[in-house]
Amino acid sequence: MLNRPERVSASTRERVLRAMDELGFSRDSSAAATGAGSAPPPEELASSPREPDRRSAGIVAVAKRARVSVGTVSNVLNRPDKVTPKTRDRVLRAIEELGFVRNEAARQLRIGRSRTVGLIVLDVANPFFVDIAGGAEKTAEKSGLSLVICNSSELPDREAHYLSLLEEQRSFGILLTPVMTKNPRIEEIRKRGTPVVLVDRASGRGQCSVSVDDVSGGQSAVNHLIGQGHERIAFVGGPRSIKQVQDRLKGSRLALDEAGMPTSSLVTFDTDALTVAEGRRAGAWLSGLSRADRPTAAFCANDLLALGLLQEMTSQGRSVPQDLAIIGYDDIDFASAAAVPLSSVRQPRQLLGQTATELLIDEAAGDPAHKHRQVVFQPELVVRDSTRLRRAHPKRG
């Protein structure tokens, strides 16, 4: 039954699972590994009489201690609003005294889905994704769900591994910031019954998603730099396989086109990742250019790149924004706290996580009337000291 459930009829399987739930049965993984006939170590036998195994307490024992039916205990655990406060307190006291822990594994087998939401992000070290996770977690908790965070490290293979793992564990649903623009595995998972909502990435009409208009955000950032008198601007970002990077670069080029500036006004530096270290590498590259070729401003695809670029400029004795104006993207908390407060394009980070989780819960409910929504937020330009007003065009020499 535990190892090959497909060999058991549905009615028998349901009866066994119900018994597991009522008795609080928890499979002994060590016994499964060593064989059912293996004897416990001597030290365990010696300690058994002195210290009873509280884990063996099941729902029947709780019901007996609280002097209620098994159904009432089940209601306290799953539908507490259906039980009077007095009875509920008595059951909860019995649970505490007996050390009862509900058998989530049995429940998961019975209903076919856990109460865990998986969140796969590009970089768990990026504060932007930490804030998204915060918004998702708060919303999940309101529905009795927990959140597990997985880090793809911007690698397709790692993303595929976590997608498979979360599906195998019968996750309630998956929130995903995908590495690649298209991934057929996502649709396969959805067809098998696990809802997937894209986060910080727009989807087609057949799937729920929450995103930010990154083309507009990139356009806003470069419009701001053009308005400060900059005629040669660097775009720092990558890898290009990430849709957000593509869209922010597209917005940058649109801003130049609308201003009537030649495409050569934008110099691009492709990074291997969206990290502080890559921002420093971009700074070293910019510093190595001749004064005639060196941009006077840089738009970075995220704030971590911008902070790394700022660090490199400072370490080389260059002034920001006098020698190089810098604007980032995301407006993480570190942006305003930098040595030179960083201009940035703000995204509603927690709201992205909150909205994505709401869409996931709604889709998981299985309502035939559910309609897939593609929610798009507008970014907001936040101007700080790193892009102060230039009253004259920079001198070349």
N, C-alpha and C positions, 0 to 999 in steps of 0.2 A: 504493500500500500504506500509506504513512504518513499520507496525507491522506484517503483514502476506503477504509478497510479493508473496508467492507461490500460492495465490488465484487470482492473477492477471495475465492475459495473457502476454506473452513476449513482444508483440508489444506495449501494453498499458503501461506496466512497463517501457519500454525504453522511451516512450513519456513523462511520468511523470518525470522520472529521468532527462531527458534533460531540462524540464521546471524548475526543482529544481536548476539545474546547472546554467541556464541562469538568473534566478531571485535571485540567491544567497541565496535560502531558507535554513534556519537552524532550525532544529526541536527544539522546546522549551521543554526541559526535565522537567522543573518544571510544565508546563501545563500538560504534559503527566502524571505526578505523582498526580496532584490535580484534574484533570478533565478539559475538554475543556471549560466548562461553568464557571470556577472559575474566579472571578474578581481579577485584580492585586491589591496589597496593596495600600492604600491611598497615601503613600509617593511617589510611582512610578507615580501615576496619577498626583500628584502635580508637579513632576519634568519634566513630559513629554513635556509641552509646552516650557520650558526653554532650555531643552537639548535633541534635537532629537536623536533617536537611529540610530547611524551611521551604526550599523550592518545590517540594512535593505537594504543598498545599494547593488544592484545586478549587474550582468554583463550588463544588458540592460541599467542601469543608467550610467555605465562607458562608454559604447559605445556612448550614447547620449552626455555626457560631452566631450568626445574626438572627437566627430563628425566622428565616424567610424562605421563599421558594427559590429554586435555581433561576427561574425566569425573572424574579425581582432583582437578583444580583446582576443578571445580564442587562436589565434595563438601566441599572445604576451605571454600568460600564459604557453602555451604548446610547441610552436614551434617558439620561438623568432627569429630564423635565417631566417624565411620566411617573416619577416616584416622589412621595411626600418628603419634605425636608427631614423629618424625624427618622423615617425609615432609611433614607439615604445616608444620614449620619451614622446610623447603626451598622449599615453594610460597610461603609468606608472604614469604620473603626475595626470591624472584623478583618477587613483586608489588610489593614496596617498591622494588627496583632499577629496574623498568620503569615505575613510576608508574602501574600499572594501577588503574583505577577501574571497578567493575562497572557495567554498564548497567542501572540500575534502571528506566528507561523501558521497555526491551524486556521486562524481567521483568514489569513491571506490565501491559503489553499482553497478555502470554502467559497470566498467571493471572487477569487481570481485576480485580485489587485491589492497592492499594499497601500499604506497611507503616507508613502514617501514620494516627494516630488524631486526629480533630478534636474539640476541646473548645470549645463555644460558651458563654460566660458573660455574665451581665448587665452586669458592670462589672469590667474587668480591673484597675482601680485599687484595688478593694476587697480588702484582705488576706485576707478570707474565701475568695475565689475563687482567690487565689494559693496558699493552702494546699491547696485541693481539687486544683489543678493539680499541686502537688508530689506528692501521694499518687497521682494518676493517672499521672504521668510515671514514678515509681519502678516501678510495677506494669507499665507498658507496656514499659519497658526490659528487664525480665526475660524478655519474650517476643520480644525483638528488634524492638520497635516504637518509633516516635518520636511525640511529641505536638506538635500545632500548636494554639495558643490563638487563638480568635476572640472579638472583643468586640462584642456586640450593642448595647451602650449602652442597654439596655432599650427598644430600638426594633424593632417587628415587621418593618419593611422590611429593616433590617440583618440581623436573624436569618434572614429568608428568603433574602437574598443569600448568606450564609455556608452555609446548608443546601444551596443549589444548587451553590455552588462546591465544597464538599467532596464532593458526589455526583459532579460532573463529573470531579473528580480521582481518582475511584475510591478514596476513602478506605477504610481497613480497617473503620472504623466511626465513629460520631458519639456523643459525650457532650454532652448538651444540658441547660442550665437555661433552660427556655422563658420567653418574655416573657408570653404569653397562656396562659390555662388550657387552651384547646383550639386545636389547630393541625392541620387535615386534611393539610397538606403532610408532616408527620412520617410518617403512615401510608402515604402515597404512596411516600415514599422507601424505607420498610421493605419494601413490596411489590415494589419494583424490586431488592431484594437487599442494600441497605446497612443493617446493624443500627444501631439508635438506642436508647441507654439514657438515661433521664431522670435528672438529678442534682439533688438538693435539691428534688425534686418527685415526689409519688406518682403512679403511673399505674394504669390498669386492669389486669385479669388478663392481657390479651393482650400486655403489653410489660414489659420489665425496667425497674426504677427503684430508686433509693436516695433516701431522704428522712429527715427528722426530724419527729417529732410536734410540729408548731408550735402546735397548739391547746393541748396540754399545756404547752409552753414558755411561751406567753403567760399561761396560767392560773397557772403557778408564779411568774412575775414579779410579777403583780398581787397574788397571795396574799401574797407577801413584803411588798409595800408596805402592804397592809391590815393585816398583822400588826405593822407598825411604827407603826400609829395613823393612817395617812393616810386621809382621808375624801373627798378630791377629787383625782382623779388624771387626768393628761393622757396620751393615747395619741398618739405622734408617729410617723407613717409614711405611706408611699405610694410610687408610685401604687397605687390599690386593685386595679388589674388584675393585680398580682402576687399569686399564690396565697399565698405565704408571709406577706405583709402581711395578707391576708384572715384567714388562720388565727390569726395572733398577736392580731389584734383580737378575733376570736371567743373565743379563750381568755381575754382580758381581761374580756370581758362575762360569761363563765361564772363567773369568780372573784367578780365583784360580785354576781351572782345567788345564788351559793352562800352568800355572806356576808350575804345579806338586805339589800343596799344598793341604793338606787334607781339606775336607768340614768343619771340626771343626775349621778351621782358621777363618771362618766367623760366627760372632755372630749376631743374628737378634733381633731387638727391634721393635715390632709392635706398631705403633701410631694410635690413633683414628681419627686423622686429620692431614693435612699437614700445621701445624701452628707453630708459635713461642712458644706458651705455651706447645705444645706437644714436641718440641725440648728441652725445659727446663726440662720436665718430664723425657725425655731420659737421659739428663745429670745427673739428680739425681740418676737414676738407675745405670748408668755407675760408678758414684762415689761410690756407695754402694758395688760394687764388690771388691773382694780381689785383691791385686796387681798381683797375679799369674793369675787370670782369666780376669783381666781388659784389654780390647783392647788398643792398642797404637794409633789407628787411627779410624776414623768414616767416612763413606760415607752416607750422608743424601739424601733422595729422592727428596728434593727440598731445596732451599736456606732459606726459612723461618724456617724449622726445624734446619738447620745448624746454623742460627743466634741465635735461642733459645738455642741450645747446647753450642754455644760459650758464650752466656750470663751466663749460669749456671756454666760453667767451671771458668769463671772470678769471679763470685760471691763467689765461693768456694776457691778462691785463687790458682787455678790450671792454669798452663801456656799452651798456645796454640802457637806453636805446640809441645813444649817440653814434656808436659804430655799427650797431645792428639792432634794429627793432625786431621783437619776437612776439608772435601770437600763437597760442596753442588751441586745443580743442578738447572739450569735456567739462572744463572748469571744476576739476577736482579740488578738494580742500587745500591741497598743497600749493595750488596756483596763487592764491591770494597771500599765502604765507612765505613766498619765495623772497630771497634777498632783494630782488627787484620784482615787486608784485606783477604777476603775469596776466596780460590780456588773454582772453580765451573766448571760445564759443561754447556757451553753456547748454548742456543736455539735461533734461529732467530725469536724473539717474534713478532715484527711488521710484518715481512714478512709472518708469519703464518696467521695473520689476513687479510693481504692484498690479499694473494693468495686464501684463502678460500672465500672471498667476490667476487673475480673475477670469481671463479668457479660457485658460486651461481648465479651471474648475467647472466653468459653464459647459465646455465641450465634453468633459468627462462624465457629466451628469447623464449624457445619452439622450437628451431631449430631441425628438425628431424635428422640432421647430428651431433648433440651434442653427444660427447663421454664422459662417466664418467672417470674422472682421479683420481688417487691416488698418490698425490705428497708427496714424503718422503725426508726430509732434513737431512743432516748429522750434528750432534752436534760437538762442538769444545771445547777441554779442555783448561781452562784458569788457569794457576798456579800462586798463590799469596803466601803471607807469612804464611797462616794457614797450609801449608803442605811443610815446608822447607825441604831441603835435610838432611836426617839422615845418618851420616857417619858410624854408627855402630848400630847393633841391640840393642833395648832397654834392659836394665838390669832388671831382675826380683828380687824381694826381699820383 
